Amino acid sequence: MKPEPLKGKIAVFRTEIGDYHYFEIYDVKSAVEWLLQEIQRKKKECSSTRDEEKLMLFTATFSWVEGKIKEAFADVVDEEEEK
């Protein structure tokens, strides 16, 4: 399955007492993988800059965001698959 955003993936479970909205775990995993791939793509794109200061800022920012995503979604990110 190709990683993709979560847009349009909300499922609904209807009961007598109300509706429950949720995401399937594989959809969340796919979205996280997609997001991490987008960050990696943008990192590569920004690495072509000749301005060392900007490059360091971009790299640090992307690495920080990537780390926070991995921390927030630790149960759906498979570190072994990324290598």
N, C-alpha and C positions, 0 to 999 in steps of 0.2 A: 504494500500500500504506500502510495506517495504521501509524504507529510503535507498537511494542509491546514489552514486556519479553522477555527471553531465555528465560524459564521454559518448559521443555518443548521447547526447540529443539536440544538436543544430538543431533548425528548420529553414527553409528558406522560406521567402515570396518573390516571384518573381513579379516584376512589370516592366513596360516599361522603367523606368529610372534606374533600378538596383535591386539588390537582397538585402534583409534585413535578417540578421541572428539574431536569438533571442532564448531565453529559455522560456518555459512555466513556469508560476509562481509555479505550483505544482511541477515541476521538481526542481526548485530552492529550494523550501521549503523542498523537500525530501532530497536534497543534504546537506542542512544546518543541518537538523535533523540527517542525517547519520554522518556528521562531529562531531556534538556535542556528539553523542553516542560513536564514536570512542575515543574522548577525555575522556569521562567518563570511558570507558573500560580501557584505558591506565592509568588513575589515579588510578583505583583499582589495576591494575597490579603493578604499582610502589609503592603502599602503603605497599607492602610486604617487602620492603627494611628495613634493620635494621639500616642503616645509617641515623640518624635524620637530619643531615645537607642536605643530598641529598633529603630526603623526603620533607623537607620544600621547597627546591628549585623546585622540580618537581611539588609540589602542587601549589606553587605560579605561576609558569610558565603556567601550564595548566589552572589555574583559570583566568589568564590574557588573554590568547588566547581565552578561552571560552567567556569571557566578550567582547572582541573585535569582535568576530564573531556575538554575539547577538546584539551588537551595529550596526555593518555594515549591518546586515540583520534584523533589528528590525521589518520591515513590514511583514516578512515571518516567524518569530519565535513567536510561541504562548506560552507564559510563563505558561499559565494554563495547557497546555498539558504536560509540562515537570515535573510537580509536582506529 
